[in-house]
Amino acid sequence: MRAASPLASPRVPRVACLAAAALALAGFGGSARTAGDADPLGEKTGGETTVYATGRNAFSFPLANLSDEERTRFAVGNSFFRRNWVEAPASTTARDGLGPHFIARSCGGCHVQDGRGAPPAFRKGVAPGGHEPPVALLIRLSVPGVGEHGDVRPEPVYGGQFNNAAVQGVQPEGRVTLRRHPVAGRFADGTRYTLWAPTYGFADLAYGPMAKDVLLSPRIAPQLAGVGLLEAIPEAEILRNAADQAAQPGPVKGQANRVWDAFAGEMRVGRFGWKANVATLAHQTAGAFLGDIGITSSKNPGEACTAAQRDCLGATHGGPAGGGPEIDDKTLGDVVFYQSALAPAARRDVGAAQVLRGQRLFTQAACTSCHRPSYITGEGPFPALTSPRVAGQRIWPYTDLLLHDMGPALADGRPDFAANGRQWKTPPLWGVGLIRDVNGHQRLLHDGRADGVLEAVLWHGGEAESARRQVLSMSRADRQALVKFVESL
């Protein structure tokens, strides 16, 4: 069967030729159909925004209920999301300004097919010195203390993020090194397992040593389908999750992060990032353009160069006549809209006996204490940048968007606003079963250390220790059922 464009689905009108042409250039493929009305098992993960999609492009379809005009804007945003930015000066003034330091040349360089990144390839034991540099994994840097707006203080020589690539005439900051060591264990039935704990470091530092008290935190690029719906979850619901958990007995006591949002100009409840350190897609996107690609904007007008990086400070700037911002507000808004309009895929095999068995086990192990199944969406905080069609939908992301102490094994020791060094945000589970189709791997958790759902569970500790122990006591058949359920989401 010939594959259809992600913008084409039954009962959804085709968009103008502009959108179709843009998607053809972007290399879209695959197929999708819109969701029906009956939903007895939570099959429609995004309500009426849901698409039925599998395969390589499962995360790249637009919300099923977008208008033709919105689909055209989706196509424009997709173009700027996927195509590479180039060094300045260049004839392509709409896309110049890459660097001076960067880790990727486009948003799609980290979020391949709008999907999840993975750690750089390495063998068991010690990574060879020549392994490829990380692209979809970045290393956050800071030193102890509180910065502006209650944020972290950047490392004084290398800033808030380590960048291992640079434009001509500028030195890359250095290389990321990676080692890992085995962590052995066994299930109650005697089955043995081995996890691999990573340790990250740096080599060939271009600007001298880092601060002795530097704090570092590796972060994998997550998949993006459904992020606009997460933004539309009312803030009151996130706070309600924390209040409900505080009122219950037991160790699960989630905490909302409260973070500075440059677009709102105020502190808001965080919901994006591995420590819920960003409140909105607009702020997240502008920050990623600067930190990951080196593209300035009206909210981030200065290049991310420290005083010690003189070659970075002297590099040629892009944008109009060599003066920032290198991405204008309209284009940035189109990229934000594109991400906010990426549809979550419907669940698969929802009625299968093994999946239903796994769902019961998921609940019995109290996994739903943190992975709250569903919400009714409200309006997004920035209606001009998010589709109004996301409001009033029953969605099934399986997250409380709160911070939880996940124990010493996962701790990075690095605070981020209200988050401490042992806390991580509960990640949404929708789409987990499609990561292998889209990205060819199933690396999970904040740094991609877990190879699949079961390993991710086995890394849980702290507030989730009781749930982990219940999984350790399960039979092989029950463990397989639990994984099948999570992979159906």
Number of C-alpha atoms within 10 A of each C-alpha: 4 7 10 13 20 24 28 20 18 11 11 15 14 17 17 12 10 14 23 20 11 18 21 13 12 16 11 20 20 18 23 26 20 22 23 13 9 9 11 9 11 18 24 28 30 30 27 21 28 29 31 23 24 21 15 20 23 29 29 29 30 27 33 30 23 20 16 16 11 20 25 23 20 28 27 20 22 25 20 22 25 21 16 18 23 21 21 22 16 14 9 14 19 17 20 23 31 29 35 29 27 26 25 25 23 23 23 19 21 26 21 19 20 27 25 27 27 25 22 17 13 16 10 12 14 14 15 14 12 8 14 13 17 23 23 23 22 24 19 19 22 26 22 14 11 15 13 8 12 15 17 19 17 21 23 16 17 26 21 20 21 25 28 22 24 22 19 11 12 19 19 22 23 20 20 22 20 20 17 18 14 13 11 10 14 12 15 15 11 11 11 10 13 13 18 18 16 17 12 13 11 15 12 13 16 15 15 12 12 16 13 8 10 14 19 21 19 20 21 26 24 25 25 21 25 28 21 26 33 26 24 26 25 17 17 9 15 20 18 14 21 20 15 12 17 15 9 11 8 10 15 20 21 27 24 27 24 21 23 22 20 18 14 14 8 11 15 18 22 27 30 20 19 23 29 26 28 26 26 28 27 26 19 17 18 24 20 16 25 24 26 27 27 28 34 29 21 14 15 19 15 15 21 23 19 16 12 14 17 13 13 22 17 12 18 17 25 27 23 15 9 16 13 20 21 27 26 15 14 11 15 21 20 22 28 25 26 29 26 28 32 26 29 34 31 29 26 20 16 18 11 13 12 18 23 18 17 23 20 13 20 21 14 12 17 16 19 14 21 26 21 18 20 18 22 18 21 19 18 24 18 16 11 10 22 26 23 15 19 29 16 16 22 19 27 28 25 23 24 28 33 27 28 25 24 21 18 15 12 21 17 16 13 20 22 22 20 19 23 17 20 21 29 27 28 23 25 23 19 26 26 19 22 27 25 17 16 22 21 12 15 21 24 24 23 22 21 23 22 20 16 20 20 17 18 17 21 20 22 21 21 19 19 23 18 18 20 21 17 15 22 20 15 16 15 15 11 16 16 16 22 25 20 22 25 21 21 22 28
